[in-house]
Amino acid sequence: MAAGLDLRVDVIRRVPGDDDAVGGAQSTGSVIHESVPAAISAISPTQRSLEQGLEVEAMFNFTVRSHNVSLIEKDEIRVVFPTWHEYYNQTFRIRGVRPPRGRRRYAPQHAVLSRIRESRRSSW
């Protein structure tokens, strides 16, 4: 792995599927990039929001250094390696993508993620 990129992640894109038997829309998740080297680090909430007692959503910085990876908002990131990592098998949603600085082929891509907490797992 490249220096600093200590995780492997899958990038999942939700796409509309066929309607079910009663006409309800189905959403499916397709892995568009598999086992991509990446890094995720937590963002600290602001002191003002903590003093006000607000419930703040857990936000994370995401870095990937691969010229053939396309990221868009609402894509999902699932950590698949290493198995001992604290974020292993957790899913995050891309909230915003920052365009790479410099030449796209060589510059790392950055995004801001939020953690997805599911009450039950879908079977896609």
SULMO-V197122 format. One record per residue. N is the residue number from 1. PHI is phi in whole degrees, 0 to 359 (999 if undefined). PSI is psi in whole degrees, -180 to 180 (999 if undefined). Layout:
N,PHI,PSI / N,PHI,PSI
This chain:
1,999,154 / 2,291,156 / 3,302,131 / 4,86,-19 / 5,266,91 / 6,262,4 / 7,235,161 / 8,241,132 / 9,230,155 / 10,256,139 / 11,258,124 / 12,245,131 / 13,245,126 / 14,280,128 / 15,232,147 / 16,291,133 / 17,259,-170 / 18,290,153 / 19,292,151 / 20,278,-173 / 21,299,-28 / 22,255,12 / 23,92,7 / 24,280,142 / 25,287,139 / 26,247,137 / 27,250,131 / 28,243,153 / 29,250,126 / 30,244,131 / 31,286,116 / 32,261,-24 / 33,221,131 / 34,244,136 / 35,53,55 / 36,269,132 / 37,296,134 / 38,204,173 / 39,223,142 / 40,230,131 / 41,223,142 / 42,288,146 / 43,257,129 / 44,286,139 / 45,291,158 / 46,290,151 / 47,298,-37 / 48,299,-44 / 49,293,-35 / 50,292,-41 / 51,295,-32 / 52,280,-8 / 53,76,23 / 54,285,147 / 55,276,116 / 56,254,141 / 57,284,141 / 58,289,122 / 59,242,152 / 60,219,146 / 61,273,141 / 62,231,132 / 63,230,133 / 64,224,139 / 65,238,83 / 66,206,123 / 67,287,-16 / 68,259,12 / 69,261,124 / 70,254,128 / 71,242,136 / 72,226,162 / 73,299,145 / 74,78,-2 / 75,295,158 / 76,244,147 / 77,241,126 / 78,240,127 / 79,282,124 / 80,244,-10 / 81,199,143 / 82,279,156 / 83,290,-19 / 84,270,-3 / 85,288,149 / 86,297,-25 / 87,261,8 / 88,303,133 / 89,64,16 / 90,265,152 / 91,245,139 / 92,234,152 / 93,249,136 / 94,286,123 / 95,266,-32 / 96,199,144 / 97,244,131 / 98,261,129 / 99,296,147 / 100,294,144 / 101,271,139 / 102,87,-157 / 103,287,125 / 104,304,-35 / 105,294,-29 / 106,248,-18 / 107,275,144 / 108,289,151 / 109,262,142 / 110,237,147 / 111,211,163 / 112,250,132 / 113,244,157 / 114,234,149 / 115,281,139 / 116,262,123 / 117,249,112 / 118,257,140 / 119,282,-29 / 120,209,156 / 121,267,135 / 122,280,165 / 123,255,26 / 124,285,999
